[in-house]
Amino acid sequence: MPKRDTVFSTKKTKREPFVFNEQVADVFPDMLKRSIPGYDVSLQMIALFSSRLGKNDSRMYDLGSSLGAASLALAEGNSARNVRIIAVDNSLSMIRRSEKIIKKTAHGDSIHLICADIRGVKIENASLVVLNYTLQFLAPEERMDLLNTIYSGLLPGGGLLLSEKIAFEDREEQEFQTDWYHAFKAFNGYSKLEISQKRSALENVLIPDSWQTHQLRLQNAGFETIHLWQRFFSFASIIAIK
């Protein structure tokens, strides 16, 4: 059983920005399960997309790999030959833990872990790239450059899987989605204090875009096939094909 997330359960004397440190890494599986509606489904679908889009002698990238769940989904779904999966995260705490997790599976030889800033990673010969709730943590002005890099490194027919928390341009829609998302977290056992303190910690750290902004940015990068394939409240998953 994953260790229960209690990171924000005690009242903090001052607001501190959310970071992917050892404390977060220790409870991350539980945090994801109780904080992101549809997260388990998105992993299953990463495996499905891997099974259809993987190409022989290519690479797959998991950018912002955290504990390696998406990397393992890529490996489990892949049926192409000689595919190398590159998992990148800038948190050493996450990389160290994911290394231990992946070594216990049958996919240790196919997943290569790198502790680095995803903005400096060269994407090449890629059949599939995953940004699983990662782009939202980059400064908005840096997001286009990363998508351009990904598009350039994708093979023809290659895909980008992008999952994000999204914002809504209509105020009433935003209020509705926020209210029900908080209800989802409360239903999963988070207290009002935990919900409030985590929301405060993520302010100016996680900056969501609207679906329209994501679509336009992907089009500007060169993607012509763009589909929203999953949405639970304010959490959405997109597939873009080169």
ZIWO-V257435 format. One line per field, one symbol per residue. phi: phi as a letter, one per 30 degrees, with the letter a starting at -180 (. if undefined). burial: + if it has 9 or more other C-alpha atoms within 8 Angstrom, else -. Layout:
phi->???
burial->???
This chain:
phi->.ddddbecdcdcdbdbddbdcdddedbeeddddccbdidddddddddddddccdbehccbbccidhciddddddddddbdchcccccbbccdddddddddddddcdcedccccbcadddcddcbhccabccchcedcdeedcddddddddeddddeidbccbcadcccdddddddddddddddddddcjddeddddddeddddicccdcdeddedddddddkdccbbdcaabhccbbbcbcd
burial->-------+--------+--++--++-++-+++++--+-+--+++-++++++-+++-+++++++++++++++++++-++-+--+++++++++-+++-+++-+++---++-+++++++++----+-++++++++++++-+----++-++++++-+++-++++++++++++----++--++-+++-+++---+--+++-++-++++-+++++++--++-+++-+++--+-+--+-++++++++++
